[in-house]
Amino acid sequence: MAGAAAVVVVPSPAAPPTETPAGQRKPQAAPPPRRPSGPRPLYVGTYTSVEGGGAGIGLASYDPESGRITGSGTLTGVPDPSYLAVHPDGRTLYAVDEREDGGVTAVRLADRRVLGTRSTGGAGPCHLSVHPSGRWLLSANYGSGSVAVHPIDASGALGERTALVTHGSPPPGPGQQGPHAHQFLTSPDGGHVLAVDLGTDTVYTYRLDRAKGTLAEVARARTRPGAGPRHLTFHPGGRYAYLANEVDDTVAVCAYEPGTGRLTIGEPQSTGSGGGTNYPAQILVTANGRYAFLANRGHNSLARYAVEDGGARLRLLGTVPVGGDFPRQIAFSPDGRLLFAANQRSGTVTVFRVDADSGELRPAGEPFASPVAVCALPL
């Protein structure tokens, strides 16, 4: 581990005492989450249209104890599935088709049947997410700088697009020719959806009409010129978020107001790259809210941060070599004990054990070879 500092564990706030009326039994504490046993599914996104790329969505499984990944084939019929997401009920997988004529595809996991593809109305969709209600799919078109909404029916299939918004203002940032929507996600309170646009140096907040699937802009937050925001993730407390800026190689703590959807972007901070060529990709926060991890493309590392002051501060602890080249995306296993990194240029997925108490990362298993691995989705 390079540049490590002493780790200070930030204790979680103490829960208030509970009073039990006379004559009533005190409620039993909820049992701890059951750890998975046996192999778990892993899906790997790739590019199918580049030299050396994959043939579709990579199919694999992982051992939740050892982190070892075992391949089991490819799901074909989905072009350039560079980003993946799963429905909250776990039955349907969604993939972007990152092409000039962009699309989003639904796959039923029980029999791996492709349920169909819908146009995103834009070019180069690079991110998608499912609204917590399970009724709407949100996607971001990088090439055309727009965001789209599709309805999801009871089978998991997608309906015709209900919204398409292009980021026509503010003007593109330094070195950019136009808007480049890079992420579209839902706030923890579920009341707003936020679009991160690298080209306009702006995070847009929309209110999603949950009956119609339409979007109404309610707020904008601008980074400093040329930051190139790429990926936002929320602290579990719901009042803070963390923004990875791809172009100027920084991260920033953001304050979030659930009532209005307003995001306030703080000062830029170090990614631990040491000033070399580096493009931050994705940032994650542990479920207990104590630690954050950032994928550094170029430095080829995972930066580790202590999350302090209830989410209001990030403190860089150091970096860990990612064990691959150009980590484009990272993801936790559902129980949070493993972290997966999809390394685009080395065509590998590397796995780390996550210590929830100390925030330490330790390699688990051997790197898994997968052509142009750009997204790893463990279930």
Wavefront OBJ file of the C-alpha trace (Angstrom):
o trace
v 0.000 0.000 0.000
v 1.448 3.332 -1.058
v 1.281 6.563 0.897
v -0.710 5.134 3.767
v -1.542 7.170 6.833
v -2.710 5.985 10.191
v -6.239 4.696 10.055
v -8.688 6.325 12.425
v -11.899 4.341 12.762
v -14.891 6.677 12.957
v -17.463 5.108 15.293
v -21.073 4.997 14.167
v -23.439 7.256 16.159
v -24.836 5.482 19.179
v -28.450 4.405 18.812
v -30.849 6.131 21.228
v -32.064 3.944 24.093
v -35.428 2.316 23.535
v -38.100 2.370 26.206
v -40.413 -0.589 26.596
v -43.844 -0.012 28.217
v -44.526 -2.029 31.341
v -45.813 -5.503 30.634
v -44.486 -5.605 27.072
v -41.539 -7.642 25.877
v -38.583 -5.746 24.502
v -38.319 -6.235 20.717
v -35.637 -8.647 19.624
v -32.717 -7.180 17.700
v -32.726 -7.943 13.967
v -30.499 -10.896 13.140
v -27.297 -10.121 11.222
v -27.546 -10.556 7.432
v -26.984 -14.134 6.374
v -23.760 -14.647 4.510
v -24.114 -16.267 1.110
v -23.025 -19.874 0.769
v -21.883 -21.466 -2.461
v -21.019 -19.788 -5.749
v -22.732 -16.525 -6.643
v -23.387 -15.084 -10.150
v -21.084 -12.519 -11.728
v -21.789 -10.699 -14.994
v -19.085 -8.872 -16.940
v -19.693 -6.033 -19.395
v -17.418 -5.482 -22.368
v -17.173 -3.925 -25.821
v -18.007 -6.233 -28.700
v -17.064 -3.832 -31.496
v -13.401 -3.244 -30.582
v -10.385 -5.374 -31.440
v -9.943 -8.086 -28.826
v -13.325 -7.348 -27.298
v -15.892 -9.801 -26.028
v -18.814 -11.482 -27.767
v -21.458 -10.299 -25.316
v -22.061 -10.295 -21.558
v -19.549 -12.484 -19.752
v -21.066 -15.166 -17.507
v -19.193 -16.263 -14.386
v -19.566 -17.125 -10.726
v -17.544 -16.193 -7.659
v -16.870 -17.828 -4.328
v -18.009 -15.338 -1.633
v -15.369 -16.652 0.771
v -12.251 -16.920 -1.405
v -13.161 -14.400 -4.097
v -12.218 -16.895 -6.803
v -14.013 -16.289 -10.122
v -14.937 -19.110 -12.525
v -16.107 -18.384 -16.063
v -19.132 -20.154 -17.560
v -19.557 -18.675 -21.038
v -21.049 -15.652 -22.772
v -24.537 -14.294 -23.285
v -24.555 -13.204 -26.922
v -27.014 -10.962 -28.724
v -26.268 -7.793 -26.737
v -23.919 -5.392 -28.596
v -21.339 -3.384 -26.629
v -22.827 -4.060 -23.174
v -20.441 -1.707 -21.383
v -22.531 -1.124 -18.258
v -24.875 -3.462 -16.388
v -27.504 -3.171 -13.662
v -29.978 -5.549 -12.062
v -33.630 -5.042 -11.119
v -34.280 -4.786 -7.350
v -36.113 -8.123 -7.460
v -33.019 -9.800 -8.936
v -34.866 -11.327 -11.874
v -33.838 -9.057 -14.762
v -30.477 -7.779 -15.985
v -30.179 -4.535 -17.951
v -27.353 -3.520 -20.264
v -26.537 -0.437 -22.289
v -25.779 -0.921 -25.987
v -23.011 1.689 -26.225
v -23.290 2.467 -29.916
v -24.042 5.505 -32.063
v -27.679 4.417 -32.196
v -27.854 3.738 -28.481
v -30.109 1.242 -26.796
v -30.891 -0.512 -23.525
v -31.526 -4.255 -23.361
v -33.374 -6.378 -20.786
v -32.359 -9.997 -20.070
v -34.419 -12.412 -17.954
v -31.925 -14.141 -15.681
v -33.899 -17.338 -15.030
v -33.344 -18.560 -18.601
v -31.060 -15.762 -19.907
v -33.600 -14.816 -22.516
v -33.228 -11.383 -24.125
v -36.555 -9.628 -23.547
v -35.905 -6.884 -26.054
v -34.072 -3.626 -26.697
v -35.345 -0.054 -26.642
v -33.719 3.036 -28.136
v -32.277 5.542 -25.690
v -32.813 8.336 -28.204
v -29.134 9.244 -28.065
v -25.598 8.167 -28.845
v -23.187 6.106 -26.791
v -25.170 5.259 -23.631
v -22.586 4.455 -20.965
v -24.554 4.137 -17.696
v -27.902 2.916 -16.486
v -29.633 2.303 -13.167
v -33.004 1.072 -11.957
v -35.196 3.335 -9.859
v -35.730 1.764 -6.395
v -39.435 1.337 -7.188
v -38.416 -1.103 -9.929
v -40.714 0.671 -12.402
v -38.254 2.875 -14.297
v -34.895 2.435 -16.026
v -32.616 5.485 -16.124
v -29.871 5.755 -18.764
v -27.205 8.307 -19.720
v -26.153 8.950 -23.330
v -22.515 10.032 -23.292
v -22.192 10.873 -26.977
v -25.235 13.117 -27.211
v -25.283 14.417 -23.635
v -28.813 13.310 -22.799
v -30.652 11.191 -20.235
v -33.580 8.866 -20.852
v -36.294 7.057 -18.904
v -37.979 3.776 -19.857
v -40.843 2.027 -18.058
v -40.325 -1.509 -16.748
v -43.298 -3.865 -16.853
v -44.111 -6.738 -14.499
v -42.031 -9.174 -16.549
v -38.960 -6.934 -16.388
v -39.225 -5.958 -20.055
v -38.851 -2.342 -21.161
v -41.547 -0.142 -22.654
v -41.253 2.827 -24.981
v -39.185 5.728 -23.703
v -41.154 8.216 -21.579
v -38.515 10.955 -21.263
v -35.440 12.263 -23.058
v -33.641 15.414 -21.881
v -30.548 16.836 -23.603
v -28.191 19.025 -21.574
v -28.215 22.119 -23.787
v -26.821 24.442 -21.121
v -24.519 25.535 -19.607
v -21.960 25.648 -22.450
v -19.351 22.856 -22.619
v -16.382 23.119 -20.285
v -12.756 23.675 -21.343
v -11.647 21.169 -23.972
v -15.162 19.761 -24.436
v -17.185 19.972 -27.649
v -20.579 19.315 -26.097
v -22.454 17.705 -23.219
v -21.477 14.170 -22.146
v -23.913 12.601 -19.700
v -21.948 9.969 -17.786
v -24.281 8.767 -15.039
v -27.972 8.809 -14.123
v -28.947 7.679 -10.612
v -31.590 8.029 -7.892
v -31.025 9.866 -4.615
v -31.256 7.763 -1.416
v -34.581 9.360 -0.482
v -35.994 8.345 -3.862
v -37.391 11.808 -4.471
v -34.951 12.916 -7.120
v -32.795 11.563 -9.941
v -29.400 13.101 -10.704
v -27.457 13.243 -13.967
v -23.689 13.754 -13.946
v -22.436 15.464 -17.126
v -18.705 15.494 -17.844
v -19.024 17.851 -20.827
v -20.869 20.678 -19.070
v -19.169 20.309 -15.663
v -22.634 20.036 -14.123
v -24.755 17.711 -12.008
v -28.442 18.121 -12.888
v -31.215 17.208 -10.448
v -34.613 16.163 -11.792
v -37.880 15.199 -10.215
v -39.186 11.979 -11.733
v -42.950 11.717 -12.144
v -43.433 8.174 -10.894
v -46.769 7.811 -12.658
v -45.747 9.138 -16.088
v -41.970 8.659 -16.161
v -41.322 12.272 -17.132
v -38.535 14.535 -15.860
v -38.625 18.086 -14.489
v -35.338 19.830 -13.703
v -35.224 21.299 -10.188
v -31.561 22.175 -9.554
v -28.048 22.342 -11.014
v -24.646 22.116 -9.355
v -21.536 23.201 -11.256
v -18.011 21.989 -10.631
v -15.030 24.194 -11.264
v -14.378 24.615 -15.024
v -12.658 21.618 -16.588
v -13.267 19.210 -13.689
v -15.114 16.741 -15.905
v -17.420 15.073 -13.334
v -17.952 11.369 -14.061
v -19.441 9.474 -11.142
v -21.409 10.337 -7.997
v -22.162 8.104 -5.029
v -24.158 8.876 -1.897
v -23.247 8.361 1.729
v -25.794 6.004 3.355
v -26.915 8.850 5.602
v -28.363 10.558 2.523
v -27.021 14.053 3.284
v -23.663 13.835 1.521
v -22.321 12.480 -1.736
v -18.885 12.083 -3.320
v -18.032 13.128 -6.865
v -15.208 11.684 -8.978
v -13.892 14.233 -11.490
v -12.305 12.469 -14.443
v -10.617 15.358 -16.271
v -8.860 17.235 -13.465
v -8.097 14.090 -11.390
v -9.923 15.101 -8.205
v -12.745 14.071 -5.895
v -15.147 16.349 -4.036
v -17.508 16.039 -1.080
v -21.009 17.303 -1.883
v -23.782 18.336 0.476
v -27.254 17.170 -0.539
v -30.670 18.546 0.478
v -33.313 15.799 0.137
v -36.201 18.259 0.216
v -35.064 20.323 -2.761
v -32.663 17.952 -4.496
v -29.993 20.637 -4.395
v -26.376 19.463 -4.458
v -23.536 21.718 -3.264
v -20.105 20.663 -4.534
v -17.153 21.168 -2.190
v -13.483 21.805 -2.821
v -11.425 19.382 -4.971
v -9.339 16.799 -3.144
v -6.510 14.435 -4.051
v -7.057 11.023 -5.616
v -3.696 9.780 -4.370
v -2.344 9.533 -7.917
v 0.696 11.681 -7.158
v 0.075 14.097 -9.996
v 0.723 11.664 -12.862
v -1.686 10.975 -15.701
v -4.813 9.646 -14.064
v -8.526 9.512 -14.755
v -10.694 8.747 -11.717
v -13.522 6.423 -12.669
v -15.916 5.275 -9.959
v -16.221 5.868 -6.216
v -17.981 3.611 -3.684
v -18.910 3.975 -0.008
v -19.178 1.078 2.438
v -22.640 0.292 3.804
v -21.569 1.418 7.294
v -20.563 4.812 5.863
v -17.030 4.667 7.252
v -14.878 4.253 4.136
v -14.840 5.165 0.459
v -12.861 3.654 -2.418
v -11.968 5.288 -5.739
v -10.816 3.565 -8.947
v -7.817 5.344 -10.481
v -7.235 4.700 -14.202
v -3.638 5.524 -15.075
v -2.282 5.254 -11.547
v -3.960 1.823 -11.598
v -4.874 1.907 -7.953
v -7.751 1.984 -5.524
v -7.632 5.057 -3.302
v -8.871 4.522 0.260
v -10.604 7.261 2.237
v -11.851 7.505 5.798
v -15.303 9.098 5.837
v -15.558 11.470 8.776
v -17.898 14.033 10.372
v -20.990 12.003 9.543
v -20.110 11.986 5.856
v -19.009 15.606 5.513
v -15.296 14.860 5.103
v -13.045 12.476 3.174
v -9.550 11.801 4.437
v -7.162 10.040 2.081
v -5.562 7.014 3.743
v -3.481 5.799 0.820
v -3.695 3.703 -2.323
v -3.631 -0.018 -3.104
v -2.448 -1.396 -6.486
v -5.494 -2.648 -8.367
v -3.609 -5.566 -9.918
v -4.694 -4.665 -13.448
v -4.576 -1.910 -16.069
v -7.166 0.895 -16.281
v -9.830 0.043 -13.644
v -12.913 1.478 -15.293
v -15.522 0.318 -12.794
v -15.709 -1.119 -9.274
v -18.524 -2.828 -7.370
v -19.184 -4.403 -3.978
v -20.637 -7.865 -3.561
v -24.148 -7.633 -2.050
v -22.799 -8.365 1.452
v -20.042 -5.754 1.044
v -17.231 -8.162 1.914
v -15.690 -8.200 -1.578
v -14.808 -5.455 -4.034
v -14.539 -6.216 -7.769
v -12.547 -4.084 -10.215
v -13.055 -4.326 -13.998
v -9.730 -3.489 -15.659
v -10.305 -2.443 -19.260
v -6.829 -2.539 -20.776
v -5.581 -5.707 -19.087
v -8.900 -7.485 -19.701
v -9.179 -8.693 -16.127
v -11.420 -8.569 -13.095
v -9.565 -8.363 -9.789
v -11.111 -9.000 -6.377
v -10.365 -7.628 -2.911
v -11.560 -8.481 0.578
v -12.972 -5.432 2.356
v -12.436 -5.081 6.091
v -15.507 -3.165 7.254
v -13.823 -2.088 10.512
v -10.457 -0.878 9.222
v -11.183 -0.161 5.550
v -8.255 -2.343 4.513
v -8.291 -3.982 1.072
v -6.561 -7.326 0.529
v -6.341 -9.205 -2.792
v -8.628 -12.238 -2.999
v -8.239 -14.965 -5.588
v -6.428 -14.608 -8.903
v -7.232 -12.011 -11.605
v -9.987 -13.318 -13.879
v -9.353 -12.908 -17.597
v -12.262 -11.361 -19.529
v -11.912 -9.486 -22.841
v -11.967 -5.689 -22.409
v -13.608 -5.933 -18.985
v -15.342 -2.618 -18.353
v -18.048 -3.581 -15.847
v -18.316 -6.291 -13.172
v -21.710 -6.939 -11.594
v -21.677 -9.422 -8.680
v -25.045 -10.670 -7.410
l 1 2 3 4 5 6 7 8 9 10 11 12 13 14 15 16 17 18 19 20 21 22 23 24 25 26 27 28 29 30 31 32 33 34 35 36 37 38 39 40 41 42 43 44 45 46 47 48 49 50 51 52 53 54 55 56 57 58 59 60 61 62 63 64 65 66 67 68 69 70 71 72 73 74 75 76 77 78 79 80 81 82 83 84 85 86 87 88 89 90 91 92 93 94 95 96 97 98 99 100 101 102 103 104 105 106 107 108 109 110 111 112 113 114 115 116 117 118 119 120 121 122 123 124 125 126 127 128 129 130 131 132 133 134 135 136 137 138 139 140 141 142 143 144 145 146 147 148 149 150 151 152 153 154 155 156 157 158 159 160 161 162 163 164 165 166 167 168 169 170 171 172 173 174 175 176 177 178 179 180 181 182 183 184 185 186 187 188 189 190 191 192 193 194 195 196 197 198 199 200 201 202 203 204 205 206 207 208 209 210 211 212 213 214 215 216 217 218 219 220 221 222 223 224 225 226 227 228 229 230 231 232 233 234 235 236 237 238 239 240 241 242 243 244 245 246 247 248 249 250 251 252 253 254 255 256 257 258 259 260 261 262 263 264 265 266 267 268 269 270 271 272 273 274 275 276 277 278 279 280 281 282 283 284 285 286 287 288 289 290 291 292 293 294 295 296 297 298 299 300 301 302 303 304 305 306 307 308 309 310 311 312 313 314 315 316 317 318 319 320 321 322 323 324 325 326 327 328 329 330 331 332 333 334 335 336 337 338 339 340 341 342 343 344 345 346 347 348 349 350 351 352 353 354 355 356 357 358 359 360 361 362 363 364 365 366 367 368 369 370 371 372 373 374 375 376 377 378 379
